[in-house]
Amino acid sequence: MFRKRTRCCCTVTSKKRSATQDGALKDLVISLERTKAQIRAWVEHPFHVVKNLFRHRKVRYKGLLKNTAQLFSLFALANLAIARNRLRSIHGGSPS
């Protein structure tokens, strides 16, 4: 079986960014890094909710199916919690 190679997109350090000369290339790199950071924040937010709101730190059950089922339910609840917070911010509900 042949695996398709994936390209790892790492961030450019601020030292390299500041060493680059001003111009269109630097503006492009800065906007690209901002876009990657926004995507990373969007993807990692449910993990933050599962770890901090539901206190899921380690595997609790023996068996892959039980752990998988627990994680699916926790991420479903995390999506509901995120949606609830968005709806509260739109409609001006109380934070508690």
C-alpha positions as CSV (number, residue, x, y, z in Angstrom):
1,M,0.0,0.0,0.0
2,F,1.3,3.4,-0.9
3,R,0.5,6.3,1.3
4,K,0.0,9.7,0.0
5,R,2.5,12.2,1.5
6,T,1.0,15.0,3.4
7,R,2.7,18.3,3.8
8,C,3.0,19.6,7.3
9,C,2.1,23.2,7.6
10,C,3.9,24.6,10.6
11,T,3.9,28.2,11.7
12,V,6.6,30.6,10.9
13,T,8.3,31.9,14.0
14,S,8.1,35.6,14.8
15,K,11.9,35.8,14.5
16,K,11.8,34.6,10.8
17,R,8.8,36.9,10.1
18,S,10.6,40.0,11.4
19,A,13.8,39.0,9.5
20,T,11.8,39.0,6.2
21,Q,12.0,42.3,4.3
22,D,8.9,44.4,4.1
23,G,6.8,44.0,1.1
24,A,4.1,41.9,-0.5
25,L,5.7,38.6,0.6
26,K,5.8,39.6,4.3
27,D,2.2,40.7,4.1
28,L,1.2,37.4,2.5
29,V,3.1,35.4,5.2
30,I,1.4,37.4,8.0
31,S,-2.1,36.9,6.5
32,L,-1.4,33.2,6.0
33,E,-0.2,32.8,9.6
34,R,-3.3,34.6,10.8
35,T,-5.6,32.3,8.8
36,K,-3.8,29.2,10.1
37,A,-4.2,30.5,13.7
38,Q,-7.9,31.1,13.2
39,I,-8.4,27.6,11.8
40,R,-6.4,26.1,14.7
41,A,-8.5,27.9,17.2
42,W,-11.7,26.8,15.6
43,V,-10.6,23.2,15.6
44,E,-9.1,23.1,19.1
45,H,-12.0,24.8,20.9
46,P,-14.1,21.6,21.3
47,F,-11.1,19.8,22.8
48,H,-10.7,22.7,25.3
49,V,-14.4,22.3,26.2
50,V,-14.1,18.5,26.7
51,K,-11.0,18.8,28.8
52,N,-12.0,21.7,31.0
53,L,-15.8,21.7,31.2
54,F,-16.3,17.9,31.3
55,R,-12.9,17.2,33.0
56,H,-12.0,14.4,30.6
57,R,-8.3,13.9,31.3
58,K,-7.7,10.2,30.9
59,V,-9.2,7.0,29.6
60,R,-11.8,5.6,32.1
61,Y,-12.9,2.3,30.6
62,K,-11.2,-0.9,29.3
63,G,-12.0,-1.4,25.7
64,L,-11.8,0.8,22.6
65,L,-15.5,0.8,21.9
66,K,-16.5,2.1,25.4
67,N,-13.9,4.9,25.2
68,T,-14.9,5.8,21.7
69,A,-18.5,5.9,22.7
70,Q,-17.7,8.2,25.6
71,L,-15.6,10.5,23.5
72,F,-18.4,10.7,20.8
73,S,-20.9,11.7,23.5
74,L,-18.6,14.2,25.1
75,F,-17.9,15.9,21.8
76,A,-21.6,16.0,21.0
77,L,-22.2,17.7,24.4
78,A,-19.3,20.0,23.7
79,N,-20.9,21.1,20.4
80,L,-24.2,21.7,22.2
81,A,-22.4,23.8,24.9
82,I,-20.7,25.9,22.2
83,A,-23.9,26.4,20.3
84,R,-25.7,27.4,23.6
85,N,-23.0,30.0,24.3
86,R,-23.3,31.4,20.8
87,L,-27.1,31.6,21.0
88,R,-26.8,33.3,24.4
89,S,-24.4,35.9,23.1
90,I,-26.7,36.6,20.1
91,H,-29.9,36.9,22.1
92,G,-28.4,38.5,25.2
93,G,-29.1,35.8,27.7
94,S,-27.5,35.5,31.1
95,P,-24.1,33.8,31.2
96,S,-24.9,31.4,34.0
